Amino acid sequence: MNLPPPEKDEQDLRSTVSKQELNAWKRGFTPQAEIWNGRMASIGLIIGLFLLILVNNLLSAN
């Protein structure tokens, strides 16, 4: 399947970014901040589910 080459604006958006740049701790509405926001949200969900299961098991054991 041959696709036409992307336009210049699309090429700028698809440019590769180094891992160091993605992991940078930048504030504001930046892609780096959104990446860290997603990571922290995932960690929070995992901790919350773990605590929910732990408390449920402790209360049902009595």
GUNUTI-909802 format. One line per field, with one value per residue: residue number from 1; x, y, z of N, C-alpha, C, O in turn. Coordinates in pm, 1 decimal, decimal comma, always signed. Layout:
n NUM:...
n.X X:...
n.Y Y:...
n.Z Z:...
ca.X X:...
ca.Y Y:...
ca.Z Z:...
c.X X:...
c.Y Y:...
c.Z Z:...
o.X X:...
o.Y Y:...
o.Z Z:...
//
This chain:
n 1:2:3:4:5:6:7:8:9:10:11:12:13:14:15:16:17:18:19:20:21:22:23:24:25:26:27:28:29:30:31:32:33:34:35:36:37:38:39:40:41:42:43:44:45:46:47:48:49:50:51:52:53:54:55:56:57:58:59:60:61:62
n.X +84,2:+89,3:+135,3:+89,3:+363,2:+386,2:+276,4:+473,9:+406,7:+294,3:+515,4:+675,2:+528,4:+551,3:+812,8:+1088,2:+1140,6:+1374,6:+1431,5:+1516,1:+1417,1:+1141,1:+1112,8:+1167,5:+1114,5:+884,5:+684,5:+341,1:+122,8:+241,8:+370,8:+540,6:+455,5:+201,4:+263,7:+388,4:+170,2:-5,0:+146,3:+159,0:-113,0:-167,9:-9,9:-138,7:-391,8:-323,4:-220,4:-450,7:-632,3:-493,4:-499,3:-776,1:-837,5:-679,6:-790,1:-1050,5:-1004,0:-899,7:-1116,3:-1311,5:-1205,4:-1252,7
n.Y -117,0:+194,4:+511,7:+863,7:+1094,3:+1258,1:+1594,7:+1893,8:+2012,5:+1796,4:+1631,7:+1774,6:+1746,3:+1476,2:+1433,0:+1273,7:+1244,2:+1273,2:+1038,1:+1156,9:+1413,8:+1363,2:+1271,3:+1491,5:+1722,0:+1930,9:+2217,5:+2328,6:+2331,0:+2107,5:+1850,0:+1685,1:+1728,4:+1618,4:+1351,3:+1284,3:+1333,0:+1128,1:+907,0:+941,5:+927,7:+662,9:+527,0:+611,8:+493,0:+220,5:+199,3:+273,6:+65,3:-152,8:-87,1:-91,8:-364,2:-475,5:-364,8:-461,6:-738,7:-750,9:-662,4:-851,6:-1077,2:-1072,7
n.Z +0,0:-109,2:+10,7:-32,8:+15,7:+335,4:+407,1:+468,2:+719,3:+857,4:+875,0:+1051,3:+1286,8:+1328,0:+1391,1:+1547,7:+1899,0:+2155,7:+2426,0:+2657,6:+2632,9:+2638,7:+2899,6:+3049,3:+3314,4:+3283,0:+3334,7:+3301,1:+3011,1:+2844,3:+2627,1:+2777,1:+3039,9:+3025,3:+2981,5:+3225,9:+3391,9:+3314,1:+3394,1:+3673,9:+3734,4:+3665,3:+3852,6:+4086,0:+4051,3:+4062,1:+4324,8:+4465,8:+4394,5:+4502,5:+4777,7:+4819,3:+4774,6:+4977,6:+5216,5:+5192,3:+5214,4:+5473,8:+5629,0:+5570,3:+5683,2:+5949,7
ca.X +0,0:+171,9:+69,6:+166,3:+445,2:+315,2:+314,4:+578,6:+353,4:+279,3:+648,8:+721,2:+458,0:+594,4:+956,6:+1118,0:+1182,9:+1461,2:+1371,7:+1551,0:+1323,5:+1009,1:+1115,3:+1200,6:+1012,9:+845,6:+554,0:+251,8:+55,5:+341,3:+361,7:+611,7:+368,8:+92,8:+320,2:+403,3:+35,7:-53,3:+222,7:+115,9:-250,0:-160,1:+42,2:-245,6:-494,0:-269,9:-216,5:-589,1:-686,8:-424,7:-553,3:-914,0:-832,7:-622,0:-888,8:-1161,2:-960,4:-884,2:-1247,6:-1387,4:-1141,9:-1305,1
ca.Y +0,0:+314,1:+636,0:+979,9:+1145,7:+1358,6:+1734,1:+1942,2:+2032,0:+1665,3:+1580,7:+1842,2:+1687,5:+1338,2:+1424,0:+1194,3:+1317,8:+1188,3:+994,7:+1255,0:+1524,1:+1319,5:+1254,1:+1617,7:+1767,1:+2065,1:+2257,5:+2390,9:+2239,8:+2058,6:+1703,9:+1620,6:+1733,5:+1523,1:+1217,6:+1265,0:+1326,1:+992,2:+813,3:+957,4:+877,4:+517,0:+483,9:+634,7:+389,2:+93,2:+206,4:+273,3:-70,1:-236,9:-56,6:-138,5:-509,2:-503,4:-331,3:-556,4:-868,2:-737,5:-650,2:-975,1:-1181,6:-1067,7
ca.Z +0,0:-120,5:+48,2:-74,6:+126,3:+414,5:+383,4:+557,9:+853,9:+919,5:+904,5:+1172,5:+1400,1:+1345,7:+1415,1:+1666,5:+2017,3:+2237,1:+2552,5:+2760,3:+2616,8:+2684,1:+3043,8:+3114,8:+3408,0:+3240,3:+3386,5:+3204,4:+2919,2:+2749,7:+2613,2:+2887,3:+3157,5:+3004,3:+3001,2:+3370,2:+3448,4:+3289,9:+3478,0:+3813,4:+3743,3:+3663,7:+3983,4:+4182,7:+4035,0:+4110,4:+4471,1:+4513,2:+4381,6:+4600,3:+4910,1:+4822,0:+4791,0:+5109,1:+5319,0:+5176,9:+5268,9:+5619,3:+5691,2:+5553,2:+5761,3:+6087,7
c.X +88,9:+89,6:+153,0:+249,1:+368,8:+364,3:+414,0:+528,0:+338,5:+414,9:+702,8:+655,8:+506,3:+743,3:+982,1:+1172,1:+1266,1:+1390,8:+1402,1:+1455,2:+1184,4:+1003,0:+1149,7:+1083,1:+980,2:+705,5:+471,8:+188,1:+152,6:+322,6:+430,7:+525,3:+254,1:+141,4:+333,5:+267,3:-22,2:+17,2:+175,3:-27,1:-250,9:-110,8:-65,2:-355,2:-447,5:-266,2:-357,6:-652,2:-623,9:-480,6:-697,8:-919,7:-782,0:-724,2:-1006,8:-1125,7:-947,1:-1020,5:-1328,6:-1327,8:-1198,5:-1439,1
c.Y +123,4:+437,8:+752,9:+1032,0:+1253,4:+1499,6:+1779,0:+1960,5:+1899,9:+1606,0:+1646,4:+1781,3:+1546,3:+1324,6:+1350,3:+1283,5:+1223,0:+1151,2:+1093,7:+1374,0:+1485,1:+1307,5:+1381,0:+1660,7:+1912,5:+2094,3:+2322,4:+2286,0:+2198,7:+1907,6:+1629,8:+1618,5:+1634,2:+1379,4:+1188,4:+1256,4:+1185,5:+889,5:+819,2:+906,7:+725,0:+463,0:+500,4:+530,3:+254,9:+90,6:+200,8:+135,5:-166,8:-214,1:-105,3:-289,6:-545,4:-477,7:-428,1:-691,2:-862,0:-732,5:-778,8:-1089,6:-1184,9:-1129,1
c.Z +0,0:-89,5:-2,3:+42,5:+203,2:+381,9:+489,2:+700,8:+926,9:+955,2:+1030,8:+1296,1:+1429,6:+1375,2:+1545,9:+1776,7:+2101,5:+2367,8:+2664,0:+2753,6:+2666,6:+2835,3:+3119,4:+3202,4:+3373,9:+3290,3:+3276,9:+3115,4:+2809,4:+2734,4:+2727,8:+3013,7:+3144,6:+3022,5:+3150,2:+3438,8:+3430,7:+3376,0:+3622,7:+3832,5:+3745,6:+3796,5:+4089,7:+4173,4:+4088,5:+4262,9:+4527,9:+4505,3:+4482,1:+4740,4:+4924,1:+4844,5:+4930,3:+5219,0:+5313,7:+5236,8:+5420,3:+5688,1:+5678,6:+5635,6:+5903,0:+6098,4
o.X +155,9:-11,5:+275,1:+209,1:+294,9:+476,7:+435,6:+599,6:+367,1:+427,2:+769,9:+721,1:+502,3:+793,9:+906,5:+1239,4:+1231,6:+1302,2:+1321,2:+1416,6:+1116,9:+897,5:+1160,2:+967,1:+1040,1:+618,4:+524,4:+198,4:+146,5:+263,6:+384,3:+522,4:+214,1:+67,6:+294,8:+251,2:-81,8:-45,2:+154,2:-58,5:-327,7:-163,9:-81,8:-406,2:-524,1:-304,6:-382,1:-719,0:-692,4:-506,4:-736,5:-999,2:-835,4:-742,4:-1057,0:-1209,0:-980,2:-1038,2:-1406,6:-1395,1:-1193,1:-1496,9
o.Y +152,5:+465,3:+741,6:+1015,5:+1331,4:+1520,1:+1709,4:+1927,1:+1891,9:+1536,9:+1580,3:+1766,2:+1501,9:+1212,6:+1363,6:+1383,5:+1105,8:+1222,8:+1111,6:+1428,7:+1566,0:+1331,3:+1378,5:+1638,3:+2005,2:+2007,3:+2365,3:+2166,2:+2248,3:+1844,3:+1524,1:+1518,8:+1572,5:+1295,2:+1081,0:+1180,2:+1130,9:+795,6:+716,1:+848,8:+664,8:+364,3:+413,0:+484,1:+183,5:-9,1:+131,7:+92,8:-251,6:-309,7:-154,6:-336,9:-636,2:-562,3:-471,5:-752,6:-958,9:-792,2:-811,3:-1190,6:-1288,4:-1132,9
o.Z +99,1:-154,0:-13,3:+157,7:+143,3:+336,2:+588,4:+795,2:+1046,4:+1056,3:+1110,1:+1399,4:+1544,4:+1383,2:+1642,2:+1751,8:+2116,6:+2414,5:+2755,1:+2856,9:+2730,3:+2894,2:+3242,0:+3168,0:+3428,4:+3288,7:+3174,2:+3141,8:+2696,9:+2821,8:+2770,6:+3085,7:+3243,3:+3073,6:+3196,3:+3534,2:+3523,5:+3425,4:+3686,5:+3936,5:+3820,7:+3847,4:+4174,8:+4275,4:+4153,2:+4324,0:+4626,8:+4599,5:+4539,4:+4813,6:+5030,0:+4925,6:+4994,0:+5306,5:+5417,3:+5303,6:+5488,7:+5794,2:+5768,1:+5655,6:+5969,4:+6207,0
//
